[in-house]
Amino acid sequence: MSFLQERFTGSAPGPHLLITGGVHGDEFEPMAAIRRLIRHCTEHPLQAGTLTLVPIVNEPAFQRGNRVGDDGLDLARTCPGRADGSQTERIAHDLSNLIRSADRYIDLHTGGTRLQVLPLVGYGLHPTATVREEQRRMALAFGLPIIWGTDPYLEGRSLSVARAANVPAIYAEYLGGGGCDADGVAAYFQGCLRVLAYLGLIAEAPPAHPDAPRIVEDPRPGSGHMQVNHPAPCAGFLELCVTLGQPVTMGEQLGTITDPLGQQVIPIHAAYAGIVIVLHTFSRIDAGTSIAVILPDSVEPA
């Protein structure tokens, strides 16, 4: 196995839940939250089932302080990987086998060093109704303010491995920007405990937020692919004029891209109305890089 993990087993039968962080090496809140879960489960044994915790899946990327490892491959686009492949392909292979061994899966993320993401929990709209409904229940139990169901057929991801194996799976996003937000760590720790309680692995969990979450299910092809939404038309200096969580109308200006002297200014406009849930907060941007993701106000049928 190409990464370190801890496994806990309760005294009674129950499902096997896998929780991973650090699929990208620059996403730090999941790593801290899972270390906190390890300490908690060491002191408070499970009552049933099995829990596998992996705080840093992509250790080579973490050592570089980067999204990706030395081979330049994005682990979240490389699954199911290859046993005889490059460094990232081998990690993807081991991760995929671990996912297939589980009964439920949670993959924790953030926006890394270049993005910030409004706290949300998501899942693919699985073609099998029982899997899809279980994912909804897990997402509701996790307890973040936005629940986002999207195209299940985005390949190369940890959740695409879970989809193919019929393992109910959710992912979570919480800010980013290169730090380790204490509120994000706490939200992840508490959200995971709520899912543990929902699955019967522990008896009690922190109460959920009293406000009902905003739930959007978007079955359109490509929905949920954050890296292709509102792509930059050229490289340059990005200046945003919207904030995370801000409602925007179709055509509203999101920001501008300029050359070093500011002589060429290219405005970027919202392609549709909704709420800004992802922003590229690193001011240097390359052509084709997503500037913003907008959660739509309404979704047309696929």
N, C-alpha and C positions, 0 to 999 in steps of 0.2 A: 504494500500500500504506500502511495507516494505522499501521504499527509498524516498528521497526528490526529488522533481521535480519542474520545472517552465514551465508554458504553456503560449504561446503568440498567439493571434488570429488577423488576418488582417481584414480590412474592407470589403474585397471582398472574394467570394468563392475561394477555392483552395485546394490543397492536404494537408494532415496532415503528416508532417515529424517528425520522432522521432530520436534524437541523444543521444547516451549513452556513458559514460565513466566509468571507475572503475569497470568493470565486474571482474577484478582482482584487489586486494587491493594495489598492489605495482606498478601500472602503472600510473604515475603522470601527464604526459603531457596532456592526455585527460581531466583530472579533471580541470586543470588550463585553458585549451582552452574553455571548456564548461562554466566555470564561466565567462570568458571573453565574450562569446556569450550572456550569460544572461544579463550582463551589457550593451552590445551593443544593444540588442533587447529592453531593457527597455528604452534606450535613442532614439532609431530609430525604431518606430513601423513597423510591417510587413504591406505590402500593400495588401496581400491576404493570404489565407490559414491559417494553424495552425502549430505551432512549439512547440514540447515538448522536454525539455532539462533535462537530468539526469546526473549530474556530477559524482556521485559516486553511482553506482548500488549496489555494495557489500560493504556496510559500515562496517559490522563486520570484513571483511578481511582488510579493510583500517585501522581500529583501531588496528589491530594486526601488521600492516606494512608488510603484507604477501600476497601471491597470493591467498590464501584460508582462509576461516573462521574457527571457532572453531571445526566444525564437520569434517574438512579435505577434504571436497568435492570441486572439481573444478567447479565453477558455469558454466564455458564454456563447461562442459561435463555433466551437470545435467538438462538442459532444456528438456522438458517443466516443470519439477518439480512437486511438489505436495502441495496442500493447507494445508494438515495435516502432512507434512513431517518434516525433520530436518530444521535447520536454512537456509542452502543453498538451499534446495529443495523448501522452501517457497518463498525465493527471486526469484528463477527460475520460479516459478509459476506466481508470480506477473509480472515479466519481460515479460514472454511469453504472458500474457494477454495484456500488454501494446503494445507489438510488433504487435499483431493481430489487435489492434485498429487503427494502423497507415496505411498510404498509401505508405510511403517510410521509409527506415530505414538506419541509419549510426551508426556503432559500432566502437568506437575508442579504439585502444590498443597500447601497446609498448611491449618491451621484458621483462619488469619488472626488478627485481633486479639481475637476473641470465643470461639473454639473451640480445643481441643487434640485432636489425632488421634493415636492409637497408630500408629507407622510401619507402613504397609501399601502394597501395590500391588494394583490392581484392574482389572477388565475386565468388559465386558458379555458375557453368554452368547450370543454371536452365533448366529443360526439356521443359518448355513453352517458345517459341521463343520471345514473346512480353516482358515477364519478363526479360529474359536474355539480350535482347537488351537494355532495360531501365537501367539495372544494368551497362552495358558497358558505356552508356551515362553519368550516374552518376559518374562512376569512372573517365572518361575523364574530366568531369567538376571539380572533386576534385583537380586534378592537381599535383599528386606526380609522381616521375620519373619512377616508375615501376607499371604496371597494371598486375595483376595475376588472371586469371580465373582458377578455380580448381574444383575437384570433389564436386558436390552439396550434396552428400549423407553422409557426415560426421555428425553423429548424436550428440545430446546433446548440441548443440551450439545455440546461439542467431540466427544465420543465418539459422540454420535448422528449427527453428520455423517460420521464415519469409518465407523460401522456401515452407513449407507445407501450409502456408496461402496465397501464391502467392503475397507476399509483396516484391517488388524490394528492395534489400538490398546490401550494400557494407560494408566492414570493412577497417580500415587503421592501419598500423603499422609504428612507427617512433622511432628508436633507443631503449632506455631503459638503464639499468645499475644502476638504483637506484636514479638517480637525476631527475631534471626537466629541460630539455633542452629548452632554450628560443626559438631557431629556430624551434624546434618541436612544441611548443605551437603556435607560429605564423603560421606555415604551416597548422596546424589543424584548427585554427581559420579562416584563409583565405580560406582553402579548403571547409569548411562548408559553408561559405558565397557564394562561387561559386556555390555550389549545391543549396543553397537557391535561388540564382538568376536564375539558370537553371530551377527550378521548378516554378518560377514566384512569390515566396513569398516576394522577395525584388527586387528593380529595378536595382541596380548596385552591382558589386562585384569586388574584386581585380583581376587584369589581371593574367592569367595563365603563367607558366614558358614558355619561347619561344621555348625550346627544346621539340621535340616530345618524349613521353614516350616510354619506352621499354614495349611491350605488349606480354605476353605469356599466351596462353590458353592451359591447360593441363587436358584433360578429364579422365586420367587414375585413376582407383580406388585408393583412399588414397592420391592423390595429394593435397597439401595444409595442410596436417597433419604434423605440424612442430615438434611435440614431438617424432616422430618415425624415423626421417631422420638421418642417420649415428649414430646409437646408440652406446654408450660406452660399450665395451665388459666386463668391470669390473669397480669397484669403485676405486678411487685414486685421484691423483693430475694431473689435466689437464694443459698441456702447448700447446698453439696454435702456429702454424707457418704460418698461413694465416691471412688476415685481411678482414674486412667487405668490400664487393664490389670487391674483388680481383677475376679475372678470374682464374680458375683452370682447369687442364686437368684430364681425368680419370686416377686414380691411383696415383695422386699427393698427397703427405703427407699433411694432415690437422693439425696434432698435435700428441702429445703422451700422454699416461697415465702412470704414474709411481707410485711405492709404496713410502712410506715416506722416505726411504733411497736412492731411486733412483737406486736400484739394478735390478729391473724388469722394463723394458721400452717397452711399447706396442705402436707401431705406428698405426695411424688411416689414412686411405687413401680414397680419393674421389671415390665414386662408379660410377660417370659419370662426364662429362665435363660441365662447366657452370660458373655462377657467384655466389660467396658466399653471400647469403642474410640474413642468421641468424648465429650467433655464440653464443655458451655457454661461457660467459666471466667470470663466477664464477669458480675459479680454483678447488674447491672441486666438484667432480662429482660422481654420483651414477651409478651403472651398469644399462644399458638400457636407460639412459638419452641421448637425442639428443645432439651431439657435434656441428653439423653444418647442415644447409639446403642450398642446391645448386639449384639455378634456372637453369634448363637445357638449353643448347644451342639449342637443338632440341627435339621435342616431337613426339614419335611414336603414331600412332592412337590407341585408347583404344580397 
